[in-house]
């Protein structure tokens, strides 16, 4: 099945609804997309047959690895466009979502990368609620991407596994750091904390009301704020959970 606009909109919605391993219900998908439940019921088996969803009637929906990968990519393009419209073109928050929806499906991978670099690798949407997913390029840091310059992206390759931010983990979940977002000063600070690509971490405690996230890393405990947990990404397969970011 072709992953046209309609399919991509479903997957993008499920990226949010299935955060933290949640199962999405037909009624939730219907409400988020503002379409009739009958239309959702008709589309879900098609997406499942294409390998994007795990779906059984009355049992809810989760994303498969291939579905998650495409859903994360669409969510990334959408949220980068929201930042561009808000930060550069000064479009109001009440309009950026609709405008981004109309533009995201035509955005090429090269333009997506250029947009990210122009915006200096933003981490959150303009409303400061939705974490922007990491790119799927074969870099472990934004610094590596900058140093790559204008060379052929195909030579850089793709990341072998999907990643999610530490902010998406639940208590007692583990993950291996795969990508760090931010400029060189951010990278140096995280390296000093022992947060390097390839390092295993475990979430010990998540404080309420968006408080710090306590993790175990290299035999020590660290309390991390939003500016870190939204920008350090772990291997999704290693953490054994599904879904996207908040919002």
C-alpha positions as CSV (number, residue, x, y, z in Angstrom):
1,X,0.0,0.0,0.0
2,X,1.2,3.5,-0.8
3,X,2.0,5.6,2.3
4,X,0.1,8.6,1.0
5,X,-1.0,11.6,3.0
6,X,-3.9,9.8,4.7
7,X,-1.7,6.9,5.9
8,X,1.0,9.3,7.1
9,X,-1.5,11.3,9.1
10,X,-2.6,8.1,10.9
11,X,0.9,7.1,11.7
12,X,1.8,10.5,13.0
13,X,-1.2,10.5,15.3
14,X,-0.3,7.0,16.5
15,X,3.3,8.2,17.2
16,X,1.9,10.5,19.9
17,X,-1.0,8.3,21.1
18,X,1.3,5.2,21.7
19,X,4.0,7.0,23.7
20,X,5.6,4.9,26.4
21,X,4.2,1.7,25.1
22,X,0.5,2.7,25.3
23,X,-2.1,1.1,23.1
24,X,-4.2,3.5,21.1
25,X,-8.0,3.1,20.9
26,X,-10.1,3.7,17.9
27,X,-12.0,6.5,19.7
28,X,-8.7,8.2,20.5
29,X,-7.5,8.1,16.9
30,X,-10.8,9.4,15.7
31,X,-10.7,12.3,18.1
32,X,-7.1,13.2,17.3
33,X,-7.7,13.2,13.5
34,X,-11.2,14.6,13.8
35,X,-12.7,11.9,11.6
36,X,-15.5,9.4,12.0
37,X,-14.7,6.2,14.0
38,X,-16.0,4.2,11.1
39,X,-13.2,5.6,8.9
40,X,-10.6,4.7,11.5
41,X,-12.0,1.2,11.7
42,X,-11.7,0.9,7.9
43,X,-8.1,2.2,7.7
44,X,-6.5,0.3,10.5
45,X,-6.6,-3.2,8.9
46,X,-5.0,-1.7,5.7
47,X,-2.2,-0.2,7.7
48,X,-1.7,-3.5,9.6
49,X,-1.6,-5.4,6.3
50,X,1.1,-3.1,5.1
51,X,3.2,-3.9,8.2
52,X,2.9,-0.6,10.0
53,X,0.6,-1.6,12.9
54,X,-0.1,-4.3,15.3
55,X,-3.9,-4.4,15.3
56,X,-6.8,-6.6,16.3
57,X,-10.4,-5.5,16.7
58,X,-11.3,-4.3,20.2
59,X,-7.7,-4.7,21.4
60,X,-6.2,-1.4,20.4
61,X,-3.3,-0.4,18.2
62,X,0.5,-0.2,18.5
63,X,3.2,0.6,15.9
64,X,5.5,-2.0,14.4
65,X,9.2,-1.0,14.1
66,X,8.7,0.0,10.4
67,X,5.5,1.9,11.4
68,X,7.3,3.7,14.2
69,X,10.2,4.7,11.9
70,X,7.9,6.3,9.4
71,X,5.7,7.9,12.1
72,X,8.7,9.4,13.8
73,X,10.0,10.8,10.5
74,X,6.7,12.5,9.8
75,X,6.4,13.9,13.3
76,X,9.9,15.2,13.0
77,X,9.2,17.0,9.8
78,X,5.9,18.4,11.1
79,X,7.5,19.8,14.3
80,X,10.5,21.2,12.6
81,X,8.2,23.1,10.2
82,X,6.2,24.4,13.2
83,X,9.4,25.8,14.6
84,X,10.4,27.4,11.3
85,X,6.9,28.9,10.8
86,X,6.9,30.3,14.4
87,X,10.6,31.3,14.8
88,X,11.5,32.5,11.3
89,X,8.2,33.5,9.7
90,X,6.6,34.6,12.9
91,X,3.3,32.8,12.3
92,X,1.1,32.6,15.3
93,X,0.8,29.4,17.4
94,X,-2.9,29.1,16.4
95,X,-1.9,28.6,12.7
96,X,1.4,26.8,12.7
97,X,-0.1,23.3,13.1
98,X,-2.4,23.5,10.1
99,X,0.3,25.1,8.0
100,X,2.8,22.4,9.0
101,X,0.3,19.7,8.1
102,X,0.0,21.0,4.6
103,X,3.8,21.2,4.1
104,X,5.3,18.1,5.8
105,X,4.5,15.6,3.1
106,X,6.4,17.4,0.5
107,X,9.5,18.1,2.6
108,X,12.6,16.2,1.3
109,X,15.2,14.6,3.5
110,X,17.8,17.2,2.4
111,X,15.5,20.1,3.2
112,X,14.6,18.5,6.5
113,X,18.3,18.4,7.4
114,X,18.9,22.0,6.2
115,X,15.9,23.1,8.2
116,X,17.2,21.5,11.4
117,X,20.7,23.1,11.0
118,X,19.2,26.5,10.2
119,X,17.1,26.3,13.4
120,X,20.2,25.0,15.4
121,X,18.7,21.6,16.1
122,X,15.6,22.6,18.2
123,X,14.3,20.2,20.7
124,X,10.7,21.3,21.3
125,X,7.7,22.5,19.4
126,X,6.8,26.2,19.8
127,X,4.3,25.3,22.5
128,X,7.1,23.7,24.5
129,X,5.2,20.4,24.9
130,X,6.2,18.1,22.0
131,X,9.7,16.8,21.7
132,X,11.1,16.9,18.2
133,X,12.2,13.4,17.2
134,X,15.9,12.8,16.3
135,X,16.8,12.4,12.6
136,X,17.4,8.9,11.3
137,X,20.9,9.6,9.8
138,X,23.9,7.6,10.8
139,X,25.3,10.2,13.2
140,X,25.7,9.9,16.9
141,X,25.8,13.6,17.6
142,X,24.8,16.9,15.9
143,X,28.5,17.8,15.8
144,X,29.1,14.9,13.4
145,X,26.3,16.0,11.2
146,X,27.7,19.6,11.1
147,X,31.2,18.2,10.2
148,X,29.7,16.1,7.4
149,X,28.8,19.3,5.6
150,X,27.4,19.0,2.1
151,X,28.7,15.5,1.3
152,X,26.3,12.9,0.0
153,X,23.9,11.9,2.8
154,X,23.6,8.4,1.3
155,X,27.2,7.8,2.3
156,X,26.4,8.8,5.9
157,X,23.8,6.0,6.0
158,X,20.8,5.5,8.3
159,X,20.7,4.7,12.0
160,X,20.3,1.0,12.4
161,X,17.7,1.3,15.2
162,X,15.0,3.8,16.0
163,X,15.6,6.1,19.0
164,X,13.5,7.9,21.5
165,X,14.5,10.6,24.1
166,X,15.1,9.6,27.7
167,X,12.0,11.7,28.4
168,X,9.9,8.9,26.9
169,X,11.2,6.2,29.3
170,X,9.3,5.1,32.3
171,X,10.7,4.2,35.7
172,X,12.8,1.0,35.7
173,X,13.2,1.1,31.9
174,X,16.7,0.9,30.4
175,X,18.2,2.1,27.2
176,X,21.5,2.5,25.4
177,X,22.4,6.1,24.4
178,X,22.5,6.3,20.6
179,X,22.3,10.0,19.7
180,X,22.9,13.3,21.5
181,X,21.4,16.5,20.1
182,X,22.9,19.9,20.6
183,X,25.9,22.0,19.8
184,X,29.5,21.3,20.9
185,X,29.1,23.0,24.3
186,X,26.1,20.7,25.1
187,X,28.0,17.7,24.0
188,X,31.0,18.5,26.2
189,X,28.8,19.0,29.2
190,X,27.1,15.6,28.7
191,X,30.4,13.9,28.1
192,X,31.5,15.3,31.5
193,X,28.4,13.6,33.0
194,X,29.3,10.3,31.5
195,X,26.4,10.5,29.0
196,X,28.1,9.3,25.8
197,X,26.9,7.3,22.8
198,X,27.0,3.6,23.6
199,X,26.4,4.1,27.4
200,X,23.7,2.1,29.1
201,X,21.3,4.0,31.4
202,X,18.4,3.1,33.6
203,X,15.6,5.4,34.8
204,X,15.3,5.1,38.6
205,X,12.7,7.8,39.3
206,X,10.7,10.4,37.5
207,X,9.7,13.4,39.8
208,X,6.2,14.6,39.5
209,X,5.2,18.0,37.9
210,X,8.0,17.8,35.2
211,X,10.6,17.5,37.9
212,X,14.1,15.9,37.3
213,X,14.5,12.4,36.0
214,X,16.9,10.3,38.1
215,X,19.0,7.8,36.1
216,X,21.7,5.3,36.9
217,X,24.7,5.5,34.6
218,X,28.2,4.0,35.1
219,X,27.5,3.1,38.7
220,X,26.4,6.6,39.6
221,X,23.0,8.4,39.9
222,X,22.3,11.6,38.0
223,X,19.3,14.0,38.2
224,X,18.5,15.3,34.7
225,X,16.4,18.2,33.7
226,X,14.2,18.7,30.6
227,X,17.1,20.2,28.6
228,X,18.9,16.9,28.9
229,X,16.2,14.2,28.8
230,X,14.7,15.8,25.7
231,X,18.1,15.8,23.9
232,X,19.6,12.4,24.8
233,X,18.2,9.6,22.7
234,X,18.3,5.9,23.5
235,X,18.0,2.8,21.4
236,X,14.3,2.0,21.2
237,X,14.8,-1.7,20.8
238,X,17.1,-1.9,23.8
239,X,14.5,-0.1,26.0
240,X,11.8,-2.4,24.8
241,X,8.9,0.0,24.6
242,X,7.0,1.9,21.9
243,X,5.6,5.3,21.2
244,X,6.6,8.9,20.8
245,X,6.9,12.0,22.9
246,X,4.5,13.9,24.9
247,X,1.7,15.9,23.5
